[in-house]
Amino acid sequence: MTDFLTDKTVKTRKPHRCWGCGRTFPAGTELTLIEAVDFGDWYSSYWCPVCERVMFINGENEGFSFGELRNNDLWEKTRADMEGDAV
């Protein structure tokens, strides 16, 4: 059972990798910080706006492996719509 402790947008103070797509974002980027306890283990992760949108479209927000969201056509289409064609 997962208990979510924090789910908020933060402006990062150092570079972080998005859990959903694995891309690295520089300090000063707004990312969503998730902190949770899962069966007694605490963890945190950062999520970029593209991955947040893909999770919203899919209607799911749990159970993704690191970088997994980047491996589907929906992620690339959403990224292109939100960020333009440059990767």
Backbone torsions as a table, in degrees:
resi	resn	phi	psi	omega
1	MET	NA	131.5	-178.3
2	THR	-103.8	128.5	173.6
3	ASP	-109.7	117.4	179.6
4	PHE	-84.4	126.1	-178.4
5	LEU	-98.2	-38.7	-178.0
6	THR	-137.1	136.6	174.2
7	ASP	-149.6	88.1	-175.2
8	LYS	-147.8	157.1	176.2
9	THR	-85.0	130.8	179.7
10	VAL	-128.9	154.6	171.5
11	LYS	-96.9	115.5	-171.7
12	THR	-69.6	148.8	177.3
13	ARG	-99.1	-10.8	177.3
14	LYS	-147.9	168.2	179.4
15	PRO	-62.9	144.1	176.5
16	HIS	-140.1	153.4	175.6
17	ARG	-100.4	138.3	175.6
18	CYS	-74.7	131.8	179.7
19	TRP	-65.8	-37.1	-175.1
20	GLY	-68.7	-44.1	-174.9
21	CYS	-114.7	-15.0	178.5
22	GLY	81.4	0.7	178.7
23	ARG	-71.7	149.2	176.9
24	THR	-95.6	132.8	179.6
25	PHE	-115.6	138.6	-176.8
26	PRO	-72.4	165.8	173.8
27	ALA	-55.8	145.0	-180.0
28	GLY	91.3	1.8	179.3
29	THR	-86.9	140.6	174.5
30	GLU	-85.3	117.4	178.8
31	LEU	-129.8	160.2	174.6
32	THR	-89.5	126.8	177.1
33	LEU	-97.7	125.6	175.9
34	ILE	-115.2	125.8	172.4
35	GLU	-122.9	135.3	-175.7
36	ALA	-151.0	161.8	171.7
37	VAL	-117.7	124.6	-178.2
38	ASP	-122.5	108.8	-178.1
39	PHE	50.9	42.8	176.5
40	GLY	89.5	-9.5	179.4
41	ASP	-99.7	126.4	178.4
42	TRP	-85.9	141.1	173.5
43	TYR	-149.8	160.0	175.2
44	SER	-135.9	155.1	177.1
45	SER	-153.4	157.1	176.9
46	TYR	-113.8	144.4	-177.8
47	TRP	-131.5	131.9	178.0
48	CYS	-79.1	163.5	-179.9
49	PRO	-59.1	-34.2	179.2
50	VAL	-63.7	-48.3	-179.3
51	CYS	-66.8	-35.7	175.4
52	GLU	-59.4	-43.8	-179.8
53	ARG	-66.0	-42.8	179.5
54	VAL	-62.1	-42.4	178.0
55	MET	-63.0	-39.4	178.2
56	PHE	-63.6	-44.4	179.5
57	ILE	-62.8	-42.6	179.7
58	ASN	-72.2	-20.9	-178.0
59	GLY	75.3	18.0	179.6
60	GLU	-128.8	148.4	175.5
61	ASN	-140.5	18.7	178.4
62	GLU	-137.1	156.9	170.1
63	GLY	86.1	19.2	178.4
64	PHE	-97.0	135.9	173.7
65	SER	-78.7	160.3	-179.5
66	PHE	-54.9	126.0	176.4
67	GLY	76.7	-1.2	-173.0
68	GLU	-63.8	-35.2	-176.2
69	LEU	-63.9	-26.4	-177.8
70	ARG	-70.7	-12.0	-175.2
71	ASN	-92.8	28.4	176.7
72	ASN	-140.8	159.2	-176.4
73	ASP	-64.8	-32.8	179.7
74	LEU	-61.7	-40.6	-179.8
75	TRP	-62.4	-47.5	-177.7
76	GLU	-64.6	-41.1	178.0
77	LYS	-63.7	-44.7	179.5
78	THR	-64.2	-42.4	177.8
79	ARG	-60.7	-45.4	179.7
80	ALA	-62.4	-40.5	179.0
81	ASP	-65.6	-38.7	-175.4
82	MET	-88.5	-31.6	-172.3
83	GLU	-116.4	-8.3	-174.3
84	GLY	91.6	-175.0	-174.3
85	ASP	-79.5	-19.1	-179.6
86	ALA	-72.5	135.4	177.9
87	VAL	-90.8	NA	NA
